Amino acid sequence: MIRKPCLWFLVTGIALWALLGAALPAIAAPTGPHTAAHPPRVPASLSAPRAEAGVEASTLRLPQLNAVLLVGPIDGDEGDWTNSEKANMELAATALEANGVTVHRFYTPNNDWEQIKAAAAGAHFLLYRGHGVYWSEMPYPDVGGFALRDKFVSPDDIRHDLALHPDAIIMLYGCFTAGSAGNDSVSVTSAEAQRRVAQYSDPFLDIGAAGYYADWFGDAFQIYVRHLFQGMTLGAAYESYWDFNPATAERYMHPDHPDAVLWLDKDDWYDPPPQYNNAFVGRPGATLEDLFGVTAMQVTPAAIAYLAEPAATARTFGVRVAADGPQPFSWTASTAAAWLTLSRTSGQSGEELSVTIPPGLPLGSYHASIRIVADAAQIEDPEQTVEVDVRIVEKVHPTYLPFGSR
């Protein structure tokens, strides 16, 4: 008799939960990874690449740069759309190579992630054309990553596997990368476009990227590259593209990277409008020389001369090791002269070492060399010598010169 009411309550409870569950809105569960049926596309009347005639090699002072270019399958490895995006990527490849950049191509079916990771080590540019990836239900999905031939690359894969140059430039074409997507069934609000672009750019900013460009046009990467190698800032390169419209552009800051801007632009091409098709995230005031420019080691002074008597006290001179350029480096210092004392034998660019000449040296002339070596790749003048000349004489006769005029 006691168990029947308990059973009745249990059955009734289950029924009530079933009724309530039917009345409540469904909670979106993760579905990913997924791609839309097709990436976004501009109207046919505007889609022809607008290549500029001629390519001038850059006069910027830059070291050897490297780029990794990825094209994922859109309609198969050799479908018309995939081949079109390979051709669009070649526009950018030509502009990069014209400026001396070494280009590593990974066009589907050549999409091996291990090979991509190896080529990306220290790379200054990473460009991708293909499907954008979403990882939860539309219309407000979590987004990010690449759709390669045999692998969906997640945002965490990017964070953990790609060791790009810490100030790398990223350029992406695909759903969600600039805000809108090919499978949007409702209007994308500004807030949603900001959220998507912030998510898509976040893993790249997490690993230090200085600039993130996303655009639907086939020639956009080519033009961005040309503008950057002409010496434009990252922001000016974005704003100088022909489809950019200052009247429709929206300017924000990245929610998770307060030092990075988040700029969006849009058009009203399709229903439902608008189409967020052009985005920039990063440090708009930086140039390629600021990010990658050649760094030379500067050691001052280049020589030390000292004249003293045997009874003179110890004398210390400062030697500064500085970076003339954006790349910091470490250095080591050494000397074979036992009578000379160095305050340190290693340091970082911008730091100083002290060179001490001891007291009590016998009469005579002394010479020593201090060898300073930069411990970093692509540093100009990475090995320099400070020459030290000391003369100990019986008597130093000072000469006084007149100062000023009457």
C-alpha positions as CSV (number, residue, x, y, z in Angstrom):
1,M,0.0,0.0,0.0
2,I,2.9,2.4,0.6
3,R,4.6,1.7,-2.7
4,K,1.6,2.6,-5.0
5,P,1.5,6.3,-4.1
6,C,5.3,6.5,-4.7
7,L,4.9,4.8,-8.0
8,W,2.0,7.1,-8.9
9,F,4.1,10.2,-8.1
10,L,7.1,8.8,-10.1
11,V,4.9,8.1,-13.2
12,T,3.1,11.5,-12.8
13,G,6.5,13.3,-12.5
14,I,7.9,11.7,-15.6
15,A,4.7,12.7,-17.5
16,L,4.9,16.3,-16.3
17,W,8.6,16.5,-17.3
18,A,7.7,15.2,-20.7
19,L,5.0,17.8,-21.1
20,L,7.2,20.6,-19.9
21,G,10.0,19.4,-22.1
22,A,7.7,19.6,-25.1
23,A,6.8,23.2,-24.2
24,L,10.4,24.4,-23.6
25,P,12.6,25.6,-26.5
26,A,15.2,23.1,-27.6
27,I,18.7,23.7,-26.3
28,A,21.3,23.7,-29.1
29,A,23.8,20.9,-28.6
30,P,27.2,20.9,-30.2
31,T,27.1,19.4,-33.7
32,G,30.6,20.2,-35.1
33,P,32.5,20.2,-37.0
34,H,30.4,21.3,-39.9
35,T,30.6,23.5,-43.0
36,A,27.9,25.2,-45.1
37,A,27.1,23.8,-48.5
38,H,29.2,26.5,-50.0
39,P,31.3,29.5,-48.9
40,P,29.9,33.0,-49.3
41,R,30.2,34.5,-52.8
42,V,30.0,38.0,-54.1
43,P,27.6,38.8,-57.0
44,A,28.8,37.6,-60.3
45,S,29.0,41.1,-61.7
46,L,31.6,41.9,-59.0
47,S,33.5,38.6,-58.7
48,A,36.1,38.9,-61.4
49,P,39.6,39.5,-59.9
50,R,40.7,43.1,-60.3
51,A,44.4,42.4,-60.7
52,E,46.7,45.5,-60.9
53,A,49.1,45.6,-63.8
54,G,52.7,45.0,-63.0
55,V,54.4,44.2,-59.7
56,E,57.2,46.2,-58.2
57,A,59.5,44.6,-55.8
58,S,59.4,46.1,-52.3
59,T,62.1,48.5,-51.2
60,L,61.3,47.8,-47.5
61,R,64.2,46.7,-45.3
62,L,63.1,43.2,-44.5
63,P,64.7,39.8,-43.9
64,Q,63.8,36.6,-45.8
65,L,60.0,36.1,-45.2
66,N,58.0,32.9,-45.4
67,A,54.3,32.3,-46.2
68,V,52.1,29.2,-45.9
69,L,49.1,29.1,-48.3
70,L,46.2,26.7,-47.7
71,V,43.3,25.9,-50.0
72,G,40.8,23.4,-48.8
73,P,38.3,21.4,-50.9
74,I,35.0,23.2,-51.6
75,D,33.5,21.0,-54.3
76,G,36.1,18.3,-54.2
77,D,39.8,18.4,-54.8
78,E,39.4,19.5,-58.5
79,G,35.9,21.0,-58.6
80,D,35.3,24.3,-60.4
81,W,34.9,26.3,-57.2
82,T,37.9,24.7,-55.6
83,N,40.0,25.4,-58.7
84,S,38.7,29.0,-58.7
85,E,40.0,29.5,-55.2
86,K,43.3,27.9,-56.1
87,A,43.6,30.5,-58.9
88,N,42.6,33.3,-56.4
89,M,45.3,32.1,-54.0
90,E,47.8,32.1,-56.8
91,L,47.2,35.9,-57.2
92,A,48.4,36.3,-53.7
93,A,51.3,33.9,-54.2
94,T,52.5,35.9,-57.2
95,A,52.4,39.1,-55.1
96,L,54.3,37.5,-52.3
97,E,57.0,35.9,-54.5
98,A,57.4,39.2,-56.4
99,N,58.5,40.7,-53.0
100,G,60.9,37.9,-52.2
101,V,58.7,35.8,-49.9
102,T,59.3,32.1,-49.9
103,V,55.8,30.5,-50.5
104,H,54.8,27.0,-49.3
105,R,51.6,25.8,-51.1
106,F,49.2,23.3,-49.6
107,Y,46.4,23.2,-52.1
108,T,44.0,20.3,-51.7
109,P,44.6,17.3,-52.0
110,N,48.0,18.3,-50.6
111,N,46.6,19.2,-47.1
112,D,48.7,17.1,-44.8
113,W,48.5,18.8,-41.4
114,E,51.9,17.6,-40.2
115,Q,53.6,19.1,-43.3
116,I,51.7,22.3,-42.8
117,K,52.8,22.6,-39.2
118,A,56.4,22.1,-40.2
119,A,56.2,24.7,-42.9
120,A,54.4,27.2,-40.6
121,A,57.2,27.2,-38.0
122,G,58.3,30.9,-38.0
123,A,56.1,31.8,-41.0
124,H,55.3,35.4,-41.4
125,F,52.1,34.9,-43.5
126,L,49.3,32.3,-43.3
127,L,46.6,32.5,-46.0
128,Y,43.6,30.2,-46.2
129,R,40.7,29.8,-48.8
130,G,38.0,27.2,-48.2
131,H,35.1,26.4,-46.0
132,G,34.6,28.1,-42.7
133,V,33.9,25.7,-39.8
134,Y,31.2,25.9,-37.2
135,W,31.0,23.7,-34.2
136,S,27.5,24.2,-32.8
137,E,24.0,24.8,-34.1
138,M,23.1,27.6,-36.4
139,P,22.2,30.5,-36.5
140,Y,24.5,31.5,-33.6
141,P,27.3,28.9,-33.8
142,D,30.7,28.6,-32.3
143,V,33.1,29.1,-35.2
144,G,36.8,28.8,-36.1
145,G,39.4,26.8,-37.9
146,F,40.1,25.2,-41.3
147,A,38.4,22.5,-43.4
148,L,41.2,20.6,-45.0
149,R,40.9,17.5,-47.1
150,D,41.1,14.9,-44.3
151,K,41.0,17.1,-41.2
152,F,38.9,19.8,-39.5
153,V,41.5,22.0,-37.8
154,S,40.0,23.4,-34.6
155,P,40.8,26.7,-32.9
156,D,42.7,24.8,-30.3
157,D,44.7,23.0,-33.0
158,I,45.8,26.4,-34.2
159,R,46.8,27.5,-30.7
160,H,48.7,24.4,-29.9
161,D,50.1,23.3,-33.3
162,L,51.1,26.4,-35.2
163,A,54.3,28.1,-34.3
164,L,54.0,31.1,-36.6
165,H,56.2,34.2,-36.3
166,P,54.8,36.0,-33.2
167,D,53.7,38.9,-35.4
168,A,52.3,36.9,-38.3
169,I,49.8,38.2,-40.8
170,I,46.6,36.1,-41.3
171,M,44.3,36.2,-44.4
172,L,41.1,34.0,-44.5
173,Y,38.3,33.4,-46.9
174,G,35.4,31.3,-45.8
175,C,32.0,31.3,-44.0
176,F,32.0,33.3,-40.7
177,T,35.6,34.6,-41.1
178,A,34.3,38.1,-42.0
179,G,30.9,37.8,-40.2
180,S,28.3,36.3,-42.6
181,A,28.1,32.8,-43.9
182,G,26.7,30.9,-46.9
183,N,24.0,29.2,-44.7
184,D,22.7,32.2,-42.9
185,S,18.9,32.0,-42.8
186,V,18.3,35.1,-40.7
187,S,19.9,38.6,-40.8
188,V,23.3,38.7,-39.2
189,T,23.3,41.6,-36.6
190,S,26.3,43.7,-35.9
191,A,26.7,42.0,-32.5
192,E,26.6,38.5,-34.1
193,A,29.1,39.5,-36.8
194,Q,31.4,40.9,-34.1
195,R,31.1,37.7,-32.1
196,R,31.9,35.5,-35.1
197,V,34.9,37.5,-36.2
198,A,36.2,37.7,-32.7
199,Q,35.9,33.9,-32.3
200,Y,37.5,33.2,-35.7
201,S,40.5,35.6,-35.1
202,D,41.0,34.7,-31.4
203,P,43.3,31.7,-31.8
204,F,45.6,33.6,-34.1
205,L,45.8,36.5,-31.7
206,D,46.4,34.1,-28.9
207,I,49.6,33.0,-30.7
208,G,50.7,36.6,-31.4
209,A,49.3,37.5,-34.8
210,A,49.5,41.2,-35.6
211,G,46.9,41.3,-38.3
212,Y,43.8,39.2,-39.4
213,Y,42.1,40.0,-42.7
214,A,38.9,38.3,-44.0
215,D,37.3,39.1,-47.3
216,W,35.0,37.5,-49.9
217,F,36.7,38.9,-53.0
218,G,39.1,36.7,-54.9
219,D,41.7,39.3,-55.4
220,A,41.6,40.8,-51.9
221,F,44.6,38.9,-50.5
222,Q,46.7,39.9,-53.5
223,I,45.9,43.6,-53.0
224,Y,46.4,43.5,-49.3
225,V,49.9,42.0,-49.9
226,R,50.8,44.6,-52.4
227,H,49.6,47.4,-50.1
228,L,51.7,46.0,-47.2
229,F,54.8,45.7,-49.3
230,Q,54.3,49.3,-50.5
231,G,54.8,50.3,-46.8
232,M,51.2,50.9,-45.8
233,T,50.2,50.2,-42.2
234,L,48.0,47.1,-41.6
235,G,45.0,49.3,-41.2
236,A,45.7,51.4,-44.3
237,A,46.1,48.3,-46.4
238,Y,42.6,47.2,-45.3
239,E,41.0,50.6,-45.9
240,S,42.6,51.0,-49.3
241,Y,40.9,48.0,-50.8
242,W,38.4,49.1,-53.4
243,D,35.3,47.5,-51.7
244,F,36.0,49.2,-48.3
245,N,33.4,51.9,-47.6
246,P,34.1,54.2,-44.6
247,A,30.3,55.1,-44.5
248,T,29.4,51.5,-43.7
249,A,32.4,50.4,-41.8
250,E,32.0,49.6,-38.1
251,R,34.9,50.0,-35.7
252,Y,35.2,48.2,-32.4
253,M,37.9,46.6,-30.1
254,H,38.4,42.8,-29.8
255,P,36.6,41.7,-26.7
256,D,39.4,39.4,-25.6
257,H,42.5,41.3,-26.9
258,P,42.1,44.9,-25.8
259,D,45.2,45.9,-27.9
260,A,43.5,44.8,-31.1
261,V,40.9,46.6,-33.1
262,L,38.0,44.8,-34.7
263,W,36.7,46.4,-37.9
264,L,33.8,45.2,-40.0
265,D,32.4,46.3,-43.4
266,K,29.3,45.1,-45.1
267,D,27.1,45.2,-48.3
268,D,23.4,44.6,-49.0
269,W,23.7,42.1,-51.9
270,Y,21.3,39.3,-50.9
271,D,18.2,38.6,-48.8
272,P,18.4,38.7,-45.8
273,P,20.8,41.7,-45.6
274,P,23.4,42.7,-44.7
275,Q,26.4,40.7,-45.7
276,Y,29.4,41.2,-43.4
277,N,32.1,40.4,-46.0
278,N,35.2,42.3,-45.0
279,A,36.9,42.4,-41.7
280,F,40.2,43.4,-40.1
281,V,41.5,42.6,-36.6
282,G,44.8,43.5,-35.1
283,R,47.3,46.4,-34.8
284,P,46.3,48.9,-37.5
285,G,49.3,51.2,-37.0
286,A,52.0,48.6,-37.6
287,T,53.9,48.2,-40.9
288,L,55.8,45.2,-42.2
289,E,59.1,46.9,-41.2
290,D,57.7,47.4,-37.7
291,L,56.8,43.7,-37.4
292,F,59.5,41.9,-39.4
293,G,62.1,44.6,-40.3
294,V,65.8,43.7,-40.3
295,T,67.3,44.1,-36.8
296,A,71.0,45.1,-36.5
297,M,73.0,44.8,-33.3
298,Q,74.4,48.1,-32.2
299,V,77.3,48.1,-29.7
300,T,78.5,51.4,-28.3
301,P,81.2,52.5,-27.8
302,A,83.1,50.5,-30.4
303,A,86.5,51.2,-28.7
304,I,87.7,52.2,-25.2
305,A,90.9,54.1,-24.6
306,Y,92.4,54.8,-21.2
307,L,95.5,56.6,-20.0
308,A,96.5,56.4,-16.4
309,E,99.3,56.3,-13.8
310,P,100.2,53.2,-11.8
311,A,98.5,54.6,-8.7
312,A,95.2,55.2,-10.4
313,T,92.1,53.6,-9.0
314,A,90.0,51.1,-11.0
315,R,88.1,52.6,-13.9
316,T,84.8,51.3,-15.2
317,F,83.3,51.9,-18.7
318,G,79.8,51.0,-19.9
319,V,79.1,49.1,-23.1
320,R,75.6,49.1,-24.4
321,V,74.2,46.4,-26.7
322,A,71.0,47.5,-28.5
323,A,68.7,46.3,-31.2
324,D,68.2,48.6,-34.2
325,G,65.0,47.1,-35.4
326,P,61.9,45.2,-34.0
327,Q,63.5,41.9,-33.1
328,P,64.9,41.5,-29.6
329,F,67.8,39.1,-29.0
330,S,70.1,37.8,-26.4
331,W,73.9,38.1,-26.6
332,T,77.1,36.8,-25.1
333,A,80.3,38.7,-24.3
334,S,83.8,37.3,-23.8
335,T,87.5,38.4,-23.6
336,A,90.8,36.6,-23.5
337,A,92.4,39.3,-21.4
338,A,92.8,38.1,-17.8
339,W,93.5,41.6,-16.6
340,L,90.1,42.9,-17.8
341,T,86.9,42.4,-15.9
342,L,83.4,42.1,-17.4
343,S,80.4,42.6,-15.2
344,R,78.4,40.0,-17.2
345,T,78.9,37.6,-20.0
346,S,75.4,37.5,-21.4
347,G,72.3,39.7,-21.6
348,Q,69.4,40.9,-23.7
349,S,69.3,43.7,-26.3
350,G,68.9,47.0,-24.6
351,E,71.1,46.0,-21.6
352,E,74.6,47.2,-20.7
353,L,77.7,45.5,-19.5
354,S,80.5,47.1,-17.4
355,V,84.1,46.8,-18.4
356,T,86.5,47.4,-15.5
357,I,90.2,48.2,-15.8
358,P,91.9,47.2,-12.5
359,P,94.2,49.4,-10.4
360,G,97.9,48.7,-10.1
361,L,98.8,47.7,-13.6
362,P,102.6,48.0,-14.3
363,L,103.9,50.6,-16.7
364,G,103.2,49.6,-20.3
365,S,100.6,49.3,-23.0
366,Y,97.7,46.8,-22.8
367,H,95.3,45.7,-25.5
368,A,92.2,43.6,-25.3
369,S,89.3,42.7,-27.4
370,I,85.7,42.1,-26.1
371,R,83.8,39.8,-28.5
372,I,80.0,40.3,-28.4
373,V,77.8,37.8,-30.3
374,A,74.0,38.0,-30.9
375,D,72.3,34.8,-30.3
376,A,69.4,35.0,-32.8
377,A,68.8,34.3,-36.5
378,Q,68.7,37.1,-39.1
379,I,70.4,39.7,-37.0
380,E,72.7,42.1,-39.0
381,D,76.2,42.5,-37.7
382,P,75.7,39.7,-35.2
383,E,79.3,39.6,-34.1
384,Q,81.2,42.7,-33.1
385,T,84.3,43.6,-31.1
386,V,85.0,46.3,-28.7
387,E,88.8,47.2,-28.7
388,V,90.3,48.2,-25.4
389,D,93.6,50.1,-25.3
390,V,95.2,51.1,-22.0
391,R,98.5,52.9,-21.4
392,I,100.0,53.1,-17.9
393,V,102.6,55.9,-17.7
394,E,104.7,57.4,-14.9
395,K,103.0,60.7,-15.1
396,V,99.9,62.0,-16.8
397,H,100.3,65.6,-17.8
398,P,96.9,67.2,-18.1
399,T,96.5,70.0,-20.7
400,Y,93.9,72.6,-20.0
401,L,92.1,74.3,-22.9
402,P,90.2,77.6,-22.7
403,F,86.4,77.3,-22.5
404,G,84.0,80.0,-23.7
405,S,84.8,83.4,-25.2
406,R,84.9,86.9,-24.0
